[in-house]
Amino acid sequence: LLFYIPMELIKHTKYIYEYKNIVDSSLCDYIITLVENTKINNSYLNETRNKIRNASTINLTQIGNYNNNIKKADILAHKIFSETHNLYTSSNKLYYFSGREYVDSVLKSQYYYRIYNKKDYYDWHVDFSLSKMNLFSYVLYLNDDFSGGKTIFLNDKISISPSKGSMICFPCDMQTIHKSTRIN
């Protein structure tokens, strides 16, 4: 397991879980170094920006096919997210039976690295795509050396502050409309 101990589970609702300190700070730093020390075309970084997603994005899975450092980051992301998926679905009775059946969907996931600069944000949205069936969302906070950037859930009025090495888990549905507030 890659998990850092002592991990703390916070159940914000029966659907929205936060695992504090799920990975060690040094592993977060290593992933950041792998990605940010790799030269990536700026036009690619900014092509995903729009009125809702005002932050740069790197598709680790896609770029990993062409770059060894990004491939290492993608493999680490896969291990972390797969283990968290198993933990989340086994500790959440509502998803224990249905979620365990979709482990293969996690194995086929793509992992995205988001870069937020000052004034960047991610407005209200649901993690949904017409081209693929997303059942669960996982957000791993690799750093917390900034102000702003809280993840807010519309329906439950929950606000989660980024905490390095922590991850939030929730289903992809209309009940979990969320956003990331502006970075100050």
C-alpha positions as CSV (number, residue, x, y, z in Angstrom):
1,L,0.0,0.0,0.0
2,L,1.0,3.5,-0.7
3,F,-1.1,5.0,2.0
4,Y,0.4,7.1,4.7
5,I,-0.4,6.3,8.3
6,P,-2.0,7.8,10.4
7,M,-4.8,8.5,7.9
8,E,-8.0,10.1,9.1
9,L,-11.4,9.5,7.5
10,I,-13.9,12.4,7.6
11,K,-17.4,11.4,6.4
12,H,-18.9,14.8,5.3
13,T,-22.0,13.0,4.1
14,K,-22.8,9.4,3.4
15,Y,-21.5,10.0,-0.1
16,I,-18.6,12.5,0.3
17,Y,-15.6,11.2,2.1
18,E,-12.3,12.9,2.8
19,Y,-9.2,10.9,3.6
20,K,-6.7,13.1,5.4
21,N,-3.1,12.2,5.0
22,I,-3.8,9.3,2.6
23,V,-0.3,9.7,1.0
24,D,2.9,11.0,2.4
25,S,4.0,14.6,1.7
26,S,7.2,13.4,0.1
27,L,5.2,11.3,-2.5
28,C,3.2,14.4,-3.3
29,D,6.4,16.4,-3.8
30,Y,7.8,13.6,-6.0
31,I,4.7,13.6,-8.3
32,I,4.9,17.4,-8.6
33,T,8.6,17.2,-9.5
34,L,8.0,14.5,-12.1
35,V,5.3,16.6,-13.8
36,E,6.6,20.1,-13.4
37,N,10.2,19.3,-14.4
38,T,8.9,18.0,-17.8
39,K,8.6,20.5,-20.6
40,I,5.0,20.4,-21.9
41,N,3.8,22.6,-24.7
42,N,1.9,25.6,-23.3
43,S,-0.8,25.5,-26.0
44,Y,-1.6,21.9,-24.9
45,L,-1.9,23.1,-21.2
46,N,-4.3,25.9,-22.1
47,E,-6.5,24.1,-24.6
48,T,-8.7,22.7,-21.8
49,R,-9.4,26.1,-20.3
50,N,-12.9,27.5,-20.7
51,K,-15.5,29.5,-18.6
52,I,-16.0,26.6,-16.3
53,R,-12.5,25.1,-16.1
54,N,-10.2,28.1,-15.7
55,A,-7.0,26.1,-14.9
56,S,-4.4,24.3,-17.0
57,T,-4.7,20.5,-17.3
58,I,-2.2,17.8,-18.1
59,N,-3.6,14.4,-19.1
60,L,-1.0,12.2,-17.4
61,T,-2.3,9.0,-19.1
62,Q,-2.1,10.5,-22.6
63,I,1.2,12.3,-22.3
64,G,2.7,9.4,-20.4
65,N,2.7,7.4,-23.7
66,Y,5.4,9.9,-24.9
67,N,7.3,10.9,-21.8
68,N,8.9,8.7,-19.1
69,N,8.5,11.2,-16.2
70,I,4.9,11.7,-16.9
71,K,4.5,7.9,-17.3
72,K,5.9,7.5,-13.8
73,A,3.5,10.1,-12.4
74,D,0.6,8.3,-14.2
75,I,1.6,4.9,-12.7
76,L,1.7,6.4,-9.2
77,A,-1.6,8.1,-9.7
78,H,-3.1,4.8,-10.9
79,K,-1.8,3.0,-7.7
80,I,-3.1,5.8,-5.4
81,F,-6.5,6.1,-7.0
82,S,-7.1,2.4,-7.4
83,E,-6.2,1.7,-3.7
84,T,-8.4,4.6,-2.6
85,H,-11.3,3.4,-4.8
86,N,-11.1,0.0,-3.1
87,L,-10.9,1.7,0.3
88,Y,-13.8,4.0,-0.4
89,T,-16.1,1.4,-1.9
90,S,-15.4,-1.2,0.8
91,S,-15.9,1.3,3.7
92,N,-19.0,2.9,2.2
93,K,-21.9,0.4,2.5
94,L,-23.9,2.3,-0.1
95,Y,-21.2,1.6,-2.7
96,Y,-19.8,-1.7,-1.4
97,F,-21.8,-3.9,-3.8
98,S,-22.1,-1.7,-6.9
99,G,-18.7,0.1,-6.6
100,R,-16.7,-3.1,-6.2
101,E,-18.1,-4.3,-9.5
102,Y,-16.5,-1.3,-11.3
103,V,-12.9,-1.8,-10.2
104,D,-12.1,-2.4,-13.9
105,S,-13.4,1.0,-14.8
106,V,-10.9,2.6,-12.4
107,L,-8.2,0.5,-14.0
108,K,-9.1,2.1,-17.3
109,S,-9.2,5.6,-15.9
110,Q,-7.2,8.6,-17.1
111,Y,-5.5,10.8,-14.6
112,Y,-5.4,14.5,-14.8
113,Y,-3.0,16.9,-13.2
114,R,-4.4,20.4,-12.7
115,I,-2.3,23.5,-12.5
116,Y,-3.9,26.4,-10.7
117,N,-2.3,29.8,-10.8
118,K,-3.5,33.0,-9.0
119,K,-7.1,33.8,-10.0
120,D,-7.7,30.3,-11.5
121,Y,-10.8,28.3,-10.5
122,Y,-13.1,25.5,-11.6
123,D,-16.7,26.7,-11.6
124,W,-19.8,24.6,-10.8
125,H,-19.8,21.2,-12.6
126,V,-20.5,17.5,-12.3
127,D,-17.6,15.1,-13.2
128,F,-19.5,13.7,-16.2
129,S,-18.6,13.1,-19.8
130,L,-20.8,12.0,-22.7
131,S,-18.0,9.8,-24.0
132,K,-17.5,7.8,-20.9
133,M,-19.3,6.6,-17.8
134,N,-17.8,8.2,-14.7
135,L,-19.1,6.6,-11.5
136,F,-16.8,8.1,-8.9
137,S,-14.5,11.2,-8.6
138,Y,-11.3,11.4,-6.6
139,V,-9.3,14.6,-6.0
140,L,-5.8,14.2,-4.5
141,Y,-4.4,17.4,-3.1
142,L,-0.7,17.5,-3.9
143,N,0.0,20.8,-2.2
144,D,-1.7,23.4,0.1
145,D,0.8,26.3,0.0
146,F,-1.8,28.8,-1.3
147,S,-5.0,30.4,-0.2
148,G,-8.4,29.7,-1.8
149,G,-9.0,26.6,-3.9
150,K,-11.6,25.1,-1.6
151,T,-13.8,22.4,-3.0
152,I,-17.4,23.4,-2.4
153,F,-20.4,21.1,-2.9
154,L,-23.6,22.9,-3.9
155,N,-26.3,20.6,-2.5
156,D,-24.8,19.8,0.8
157,K,-23.2,23.2,1.4
158,I,-19.9,21.5,2.3
159,S,-16.6,23.3,1.9
160,I,-13.3,21.3,2.0
161,S,-10.0,23.1,2.3
162,P,-7.1,21.6,0.3
163,S,-4.7,19.6,2.6
164,K,-1.5,18.2,1.1
165,G,-1.7,14.4,0.9
166,S,-5.4,14.2,1.4
167,M,-8.1,13.0,-1.0
168,I,-11.8,13.5,-1.4
169,C,-14.1,10.9,-2.9
170,F,-17.6,11.2,-4.1
171,P,-20.0,9.8,-6.8
172,C,-20.5,11.5,-10.2
173,D,-24.1,12.6,-10.1
174,M,-26.3,15.7,-9.8
175,Q,-26.2,15.4,-6.0
176,T,-22.4,16.2,-6.0
177,I,-22.3,19.4,-8.1
178,H,-19.1,21.1,-7.0
179,K,-16.5,23.7,-7.7
180,S,-13.0,24.8,-6.8
181,T,-12.9,28.4,-5.5
182,R,-10.5,31.0,-7.0
183,I,-6.8,30.8,-6.0
184,N,-5.8,34.0,-4.2
